[in-house]
């Protein structure tokens, strides 16, 4: 959802969880406000020169409450996770 691949004004691709009408996703994540927020995150990330997936992983890793990210096994996203980790690896963690 946070990658912005689902558009509020378009049907999801048939090869996605939403396109397959995944019950858990449709009950917990598929809401107009979630789709709109994901597009805002995607636009913000692109303005920074990164993908929404990279932004999401970086945001989680920069949280003082999180020590690691466990990402789903999607082969297409592996580069996103590695790149997001590389993006923040050289920056010190901020303390609240």
JOZI-V787850 format. One record per residue. RES is the residue in one small letter. D_LAST is the distance of its C-alpha to the last C-alpha in Angstrom with 1 decimal. Layout:
# JOZI-V787850
RES;D_LAST  RES;D_LAST
This chain:
# JOZI-V787850
x;27.5  x;24.4  x;26.5  x;28.4  x;31.7  x;32.8  x;34.0  x;34.4  x;37.9  x;39.3  x;40.3  x;38.3  x;40.1  x;42.3  x;40.8  x;37.3  x;36.1  x;36.4  x;39.7  x;41.0  x;39.9  x;37.6  x;37.6  x;34.0  x;32.6  x;34.9  x;34.0  x;30.2  x;29.1  x;32.1  x;31.4  x;31.9  x;28.4  x;26.9  x;29.4  x;28.5  x;24.7  x;25.4  x;27.6  x;25.0  x;22.5  x;25.5  x;26.3  x;22.8  x;22.7  x;26.3  x;25.6  x;23.1  x;25.9  x;24.6  x;25.6  x;23.9  x;23.9  x;22.1  x;19.5  x;19.0  x;18.8  x;16.4  x;14.1  x;14.4  x;14.0  x;10.8  x;9.2  x;7.5  x;10.3  x;13.0  x;15.0  x;17.9  x;19.7  x;23.1  x;25.1  x;28.5  x;31.6  x;32.5  x;34.1  x;33.7  x;29.8  x;29.7  x;29.5  x;26.6  x;24.5  x;25.6  x;25.0  x;21.5  x;20.6  x;22.4  x;20.5  x;17.1  x;18.6  x;18.8  x;15.3  x;12.7  x;9.7  x;6.6  x;3.8  x;0.0
